[in-house]
Amino acid sequence: MLGIEDELAIRDLNARYIDAVNRVDGEAWQATWAADGRWNIFGTEFRGRAAILEVWKGAMAQFDFVVMALNSGTLSREGDVVGGRWYLTEHLRSRDGSGRCVLGTYQDQYVRAGGEWRFAKRSYHVIHQGACDLSGEFRPIPD
């Protein structure tokens, strides 16, 4: 079983990840990953903070804005492995003005590094995606 302090810290890690996505803050987003972290997205795995950040920057460059919301999640511990599954909703507007909504899930493994929990492995799976009308005004999150 995971202790309450560790559970709260991992939940905060997920919240910081989402916040960094929504603010398009690559430095804060990268800081959520372990140095040798692995990110599996759309069937391809990327390893290491630098490689993961470059892929993320390329993905984020395709959008005028992304708003990601963390819906719910569960945590588990099996021996030394701490894992989680999180459900999320994304609203995205591409540079061409088209929008889409995505329902997805992350399957995670976490590691404690430098006294903080970080993502050791994160796999993204799209449950559903489709068009949605995001033609209204976008208001960036203030600093």
C-alpha positions as CSV (number, residue, x, y, z in Angstrom):
1,M,0.0,0.0,0.0
2,L,1.1,3.5,-0.8
3,G,1.5,6.0,2.1
4,I,-0.7,9.1,2.1
5,E,2.3,11.5,1.7
6,D,3.5,9.5,-1.4
7,E,0.0,9.4,-2.8
8,L,-0.4,13.1,-2.4
9,A,3.0,13.8,-4.0
10,I,2.2,11.6,-7.0
11,R,-1.2,13.3,-7.4
12,D,0.6,16.6,-7.3
13,L,3.1,15.4,-9.9
14,N,0.1,14.6,-12.3
15,A,-1.4,18.0,-11.6
16,R,1.9,19.8,-12.3
17,Y,2.2,17.8,-15.6
18,I,-1.2,19.0,-16.7
19,D,-0.6,22.6,-15.6
20,A,2.7,22.6,-17.6
21,V,0.9,21.3,-20.7
22,N,-1.8,24.0,-20.4
23,R,0.7,26.8,-20.0
24,V,3.0,25.3,-22.7
25,D,5.9,25.4,-20.2
26,G,8.4,23.0,-21.5
27,E,10.8,23.4,-18.5
28,A,8.1,22.6,-15.9
29,W,6.8,19.8,-18.0
30,Q,10.3,18.2,-18.5
31,A,10.9,18.5,-14.7
32,T,8.1,16.0,-14.1
33,W,10.2,13.2,-15.8
34,A,12.9,11.0,-14.4
35,A,16.3,11.6,-16.2
36,D,15.9,8.2,-17.9
37,G,12.1,8.4,-18.2
38,R,10.3,6.6,-21.0
39,W,7.2,8.1,-22.8
40,N,5.2,5.8,-25.1
41,I,2.9,7.9,-27.3
42,F,1.0,6.6,-30.3
43,G,3.0,3.3,-30.3
44,T,6.5,4.9,-30.2
45,E,8.7,5.0,-27.1
46,F,11.0,7.9,-26.4
47,R,13.7,7.7,-23.7
48,G,15.4,10.4,-21.6
49,R,14.3,13.9,-20.7
50,A,15.9,15.6,-23.7
51,A,14.3,13.3,-26.3
52,I,10.9,13.4,-24.6
53,L,11.0,17.2,-24.4
54,E,11.8,17.5,-28.1
55,V,8.9,15.3,-29.1
56,W,6.6,17.2,-26.8
57,K,7.7,20.6,-28.3
58,G,7.1,19.3,-31.8
59,A,3.6,18.1,-30.8
60,M,2.7,21.3,-29.0
61,A,3.9,23.4,-32.0
62,Q,0.9,22.0,-34.0
63,F,-1.6,23.7,-31.8
64,D,-2.9,27.2,-31.1
65,F,-3.9,25.9,-27.7
66,V,-4.3,22.7,-25.7
67,V,-6.4,22.5,-22.6
68,M,-5.9,19.2,-20.8
69,A,-8.0,18.2,-17.7
70,L,-7.2,15.4,-15.4
71,N,-10.4,13.6,-14.6
72,S,-9.6,10.8,-12.1
73,G,-6.9,8.3,-11.4
74,T,-5.8,5.3,-9.3
75,L,-2.5,4.4,-7.8
76,S,-1.1,1.0,-7.0
77,R,2.0,-0.5,-5.5
78,E,3.3,-4.0,-6.3
79,G,6.6,-4.6,-4.6
80,D,8.9,-1.8,-5.5
81,V,6.8,-0.7,-8.5
82,V,4.4,2.2,-8.0
83,G,2.0,2.6,-10.9
84,G,-1.0,4.7,-11.8
85,R,-3.8,5.0,-14.4
86,W,-5.3,8.4,-15.1
87,Y,-8.1,9.5,-17.3
88,L,-8.0,12.9,-19.1
89,T,-9.9,15.1,-21.5
90,E,-8.1,17.3,-24.0
91,H,-9.5,20.2,-26.1
92,L,-7.1,21.1,-28.9
93,R,-7.2,23.7,-31.7
94,S,-4.7,23.1,-34.5
95,R,-2.9,25.9,-36.2
96,D,-5.3,25.6,-39.2
97,G,-8.2,26.5,-36.8
98,S,-9.7,23.0,-36.6
99,G,-10.5,21.6,-33.2
100,R,-10.9,18.2,-31.6
101,C,-11.7,16.7,-28.3
102,V,-9.8,13.7,-27.0
103,L,-10.5,11.3,-24.2
104,G,-7.5,9.4,-23.1
105,T,-5.7,7.5,-20.4
106,Y,-2.1,7.4,-19.1
107,Q,-0.6,4.2,-17.7
108,D,2.3,5.2,-15.4
109,Q,5.2,4.0,-13.4
110,Y,6.8,6.4,-10.9
111,V,10.2,6.6,-9.4
112,R,11.5,8.7,-6.5
113,A,14.4,10.8,-7.7
114,G,16.1,13.5,-5.7
115,G,13.4,13.2,-3.0
116,E,10.6,13.8,-5.5
117,W,8.3,11.5,-7.4
118,R,8.8,11.6,-11.2
119,F,7.5,9.7,-14.2
120,A,9.7,6.7,-14.9
121,K,7.3,5.5,-17.7
122,R,4.2,7.0,-19.1
123,S,2.1,5.4,-21.9
124,Y,-0.7,7.4,-23.5
125,H,-3.8,5.8,-25.0
126,V,-6.5,7.6,-26.9
127,I,-9.9,6.2,-26.0
128,H,-11.9,8.6,-28.3
129,Q,-11.2,11.6,-30.4
130,G,-13.4,13.7,-32.6
131,A,-14.2,17.1,-33.9
132,C,-15.6,19.7,-31.5
133,D,-16.3,23.3,-32.1
134,L,-13.5,25.3,-30.6
135,S,-13.9,28.4,-32.8
136,G,-14.4,30.7,-29.9
137,E,-11.8,33.0,-28.3
138,F,-8.8,31.4,-26.6
139,R,-7.5,33.1,-23.5
140,P,-4.1,32.0,-22.3
141,I,-3.6,31.2,-18.6
142,P,-2.1,34.2,-16.9
143,D,1.3,33.8,-15.2
